[in-house]
Amino acid sequence: MVVMMKEDATEAQVAKVMFKIEALGTKAHLSRGTVNTFVGVVGAANGVETGILESLEGVERVISVPGPVMLASRNFRQENTVFSIDGSKIGEKKIVVIAGPCAVESREQLIQAALEVKKGGAVALRGGAFKPRTSPYSFQGLGEEGLKILAEARDMAGLAVVTEVVAPEQVPLVSQYADVLQVGARNMQNYALLNAVGTSHKPVLLKRALSSTIDEFLNAAEYILSHNNPRVILCERGIRTFETCTRNTVDINAIPVLKSMTHLPVIVDPSHGTGKREYVAAVSRAAIAAGADGLMVEVHPDPDHAMSDGDQSLYPQEFQDLMEQLRPVAEAVGRTL
C-alpha cells in the first residue's frame, strides 16, 4: 500500500507516518513528487489497517497496490521518474541515446567509437569491460583495463559511461569508473547482483531477460528499488521466440505496457533485439514512435573486425544517418532528440 500525504503536509507529519509504518513491522519508502509526497509500505502489509494510517495528520489517503510490485508501480508514483545521467536527464521529453561498441577491445577502438557517437548526438557511451558470453571460448572483455579505457574515453568525449557488471563482488570496482551500472539479460534474476547494484545507489540499466514476462521484469527492478535506489532504467532488448530470422524478437508491445504500469524510464536496444545492422534503424524508429524514452545502439569503428557482435553494430556514418532519421519521428510524438 501507499500513503499519499496532503499537499501541505509538514516534514514532521511525514516523519510520523514513516515512524508508524516502521512500528507496525513494515518498512517505509519515501518518494517525493512535484505536488504530493508518498510513503510506500514495504513488506507484509496485509495486517496493516488502512484506517490506522489514514487517521494520522497530514495523510490525504491510503492507496492499495495490487500484486507484488509496488515501488515500480504507477500506483506508487504516477509521475514519470526523471533523473540525470551525468548531466543528461532521462524520463523527460528529450530522447536519450546511448551508443558504442559491444566490448572494449583497445584504447584506439574505444576512443574512436566515443568521438564518433558523440559527433552523432549520443549522450552516453556503452562498452563492456566484462562480457558474459554464451561460449566460454569467446572474448570475455579486458576487465579493469577496459574500465580505465572507458573512463579515459568519457573524459575525452564528454560522455557518461554505461557498462555491465556481472557479479556482486564487481560492483565496487565498476562503480569507480561507470556512471551507470548495467545488469545484462542473463543476470536479470541474479538477485544477489540486483541487491548489490541497489545498495550502490548508482543509476542502474536493467535489461529484460530472454524469456521473462513483464511482471518478472518489474519484480527484478523492485529488488533494486527496495534499497532506496530510485534510478532504474528498464531496457527491452528482445525476447526469445520461435523466430530465427532475427537474433531475438523485439517486444514493441512492452513499451506502452511498461509505460502504463511503471513510472520508470523505458529504453530499447534494437541491436541485440534484431542481431542484424540492416534492421536496427527501422526498429529504432518504431521504438521511439511507441513511446520509448531512449535507445541503446551498438556502434563500432570497424564492425567487420569486431571481437563481438559485429553483425549488429552500425558503422559510424550509419549511426549519424540513424540519428537524423529519428528526429522527425521524435517530433511526431512530441519528443526531441
Sequence and secondary structure as in RCSB ss.txt:
>XXXX:A:sequence
MVVMMKEDATEAQVAKVMFKIEALGTKAHLSRGTVNTFVGVVGAANGVETGILESLEGVERVISVPGPVMLASRN
FRQENTVFSIDGSKIGEKKIVVIAGPCAVESREQLIQAALEVKKGGAVALRGGAFKPRTSPYSFQGLGEEGLKIL
AEARDMAGLAVVTEVVAPEQVPLVSQYADVLQVGARNMQNYALLNAVGTSHKPVLLKRALSSTIDEFLNAAEYIL
SHNNPRVILCERGIRTFETCTRNTVDINAIPVLKSMTHLPVIVDPSHGTGKREYVAAVSRAAIAAGADGLMVEVH
PDPDHAMSDGDQSLYPQEFQDLMEQLRPVAEAVGRTL
>XXXX:A:secstr
 EEEE TT  HHHHHHHHHHHHHTTSEEEEEE SS EEEEEES GGG  HHHHHTSTTEEEEE   SS  TTBTT
T  S   EEETTEEESSSB EEEEE SB   HHHHHHHHHHHHHHT SEEE BSS   SSTTS    THHHHHHH
HHHHHHHT EEEEE  SGGGHHHHHHH SEEEE GGGTT HHHHHHHHHHTS EEEE  TT  HHHHHHHHHHHH
TTT   EEEEE  B  S  SSSSB  TTHHHHHHHHBSS EEE HHHHHSSHHHHHHHHHHHHHHT SEEEEEB 
S GGG SS GGG B HHHHHHHHHHHHHHHHHTT B 
